[in-house]
Amino acid sequence: MIIESELNKMRENYEKGNFNIENAYPSPFNQFEKWFEDAKQAKIIEPNAMVLSTATKNGMPSSRVVLLKGYSEKGFIFFTNYNSRKGKELFNNPYACLNLWWGQLERQIRIEGIIEKIDAKESDEYFYSRPLGSQAGAATSPQSEKIESREWLEKKFIETQLKGNIKRPENWGGYILIPNKIEFWHGRTNRLHDRLLYTMIENEKWKIVRLAP
Ligand SMILES: Cc1cc2nc3c(=O)[nH]c(=O)nc-3n(C[C@H](O)[C@H](O)[C@H](O)COP(=O)(O)O)c2cc1C
């Protein structure tokens, strides 16, 4: 068992850099691109892994990791099963939040906004670009449903592969999170971290403010 005093000793003093309005890009998408490139250069494992938070209509939240598969000035794209827990929550409540934490760089990004499904054509393009095993996996798994056993899943996977000619299931595809707020966090010493919040004001213009750590 980990005792409390050990947890108390677990603390990093962040000294790797800083982030100021003077060196922030006016567009949060350019800023994201810069930090994402830095994360790739730093050889972080799955730098595109991000925590996606959704909530029920009543506001009960849930989070899980998904992979960022594309981004543009419109938003941030990931792929999943539309009938999964997250899919059902997004159907009833399109507000969502993404969080990326790159420990080696002492950086965190929080992206808030509204989620839409991407076009079926774009989901097709991505689905058919995936390895066959991943296509079969997506076509096999009733994501987030209760299943009877691991054996059941593996049998269904083999059946899907044997049938061949795998089509993208209609309930599998992409979502885009269209942000209205993006916060960039950079760890600093003594917990006096840098936090810059971009908020969409109008016509895709963004204002930047500094937040207290
Ligand atoms: C590193 C990592 C990447 C993942 N990427 C995805 C993904 O891109 N899409 C996805 O549906 N699930 C992904 N998962 C699995 C999800 O975290 C989650 O278990 C699954 O989507 C079911 O979530 P839900 O029941 O909340 O809908 C990933 C998990 C990890 C740890």
The ligand as an SDF file (V2000), in Angstrom:
LIG
                    3D

 31 33  0  0  0  0  0  0  0  0999 V2000
   -4.0490    5.3470  -25.6400 C   0  0  0  0  0  0  0  0  0  0  0  0
   -5.4960    5.0070  -25.9040 C   0  0  0  0  0  0  0  0  0  0  0  0
   -6.0680    5.3620  -27.1140 C   0  0  0  0  0  0  0  0  0  0  0  0
   -7.4150    5.0810  -27.3700 C   0  0  0  0  0  0  0  0  0  0  0  0
   -7.9520    5.5280  -28.5420 N   0  0  0  0  0  0  0  0  0  0  0  0
   -9.2630    5.3310  -28.7740 C   0  0  0  0  0  0  0  0  0  0  0  0
   -9.8910    5.8970  -29.9200 C   0  0  0  0  0  0  0  0  0  0  0  0
   -9.2690    6.6080  -30.7360 O   0  0  0  0  0  0  0  0  0  0  0  0
  -11.2020    5.6460  -30.1090 N   0  0  0  0  0  0  0  0  0  0  0  0
  -11.9440    4.8990  -29.2270 C   0  0  0  0  0  0  0  0  0  0  0  0
  -13.1270    4.7030  -29.4670 O   0  0  0  0  0  0  0  0  0  0  0  0
  -11.3970    4.3920  -28.1120 N   0  0  0  0  0  0  0  0  0  0  0  0
  -10.0730    4.5890  -27.8560 C   0  0  0  0  0  0  0  0  0  0  0  0
   -9.5040    4.0890  -26.7080 N   0  0  0  0  0  0  0  0  0  0  0  0
  -10.3640    3.3410  -25.7580 C   0  0  0  0  0  0  0  0  0  0  0  0
  -11.1880    4.3400  -24.9250 C   0  0  0  0  0  0  0  0  0  0  0  0
  -10.3640    4.9100  -23.9200 O   0  0  0  0  0  0  0  0  0  0  0  0
  -12.4410    3.7250  -24.2880 C   0  0  0  0  0  0  0  0  0  0  0  0
  -12.1170    2.5860  -23.5190 O   0  0  0  0  0  0  0  0  0  0  0  0
  -13.4800    3.3210  -25.3360 C   0  0  0  0  0  0  0  0  0  0  0  0
  -13.5870    4.2670  -26.3830 O   0  0  0  0  0  0  0  0  0  0  0  0
  -14.8680    3.1380  -24.6860 C   0  0  0  0  0  0  0  0  0  0  0  0
  -15.2400    4.3330  -24.0470 O   0  0  0  0  0  0  0  0  0  0  0  0
  -16.7320    4.6660  -23.5630 P   0  0  0  0  0  0  0  0  0  0  0  0
  -17.3230    3.3850  -23.0110 O   0  0  0  0  0  0  0  0  0  0  0  0
  -16.5820    5.7210  -22.5330 O   0  0  0  0  0  0  0  0  0  0  0  0
  -17.5000    5.1390  -24.7780 O   0  0  0  0  0  0  0  0  0  0  0  0
   -8.1890    4.3820  -26.4100 C   0  0  0  0  0  0  0  0  0  0  0  0
   -7.6000    4.0300  -25.1880 C   0  0  0  0  0  0  0  0  0  0  0  0
   -6.2870    4.3520  -24.9350 C   0  0  0  0  0  0  0  0  0  0  0  0
   -5.6930    4.0010  -23.5940 C   0  0  0  0  0  0  0  0  0  0  0  0
  1  2  1  0
  2  3  1  0
  2 30  2  0
  3  4  2  0
  4  5  1  0
  4 28  1  0
  5  6  2  0
  6  7  1  0
  6 13  1  0
  7  8  2  0
  7  9  1  0
  9 10  1  0
 10 11  2  0
 10 12  1  0
 12 13  2  0
 13 14  1  0
 14 15  1  0
 14 28  1  0
 15 16  1  0
 16 17  1  0
 16 18  1  0
 18 19  1  0
 18 20  1  0
 20 21  1  0
 20 22  1  0
 22 23  1  0
 23 24  1  0
 24 25  2  0
 24 26  1  0
 24 27  1  0
 28 29  2  0
 29 30  1  0
 30 31  1  0
M  END
$$$$
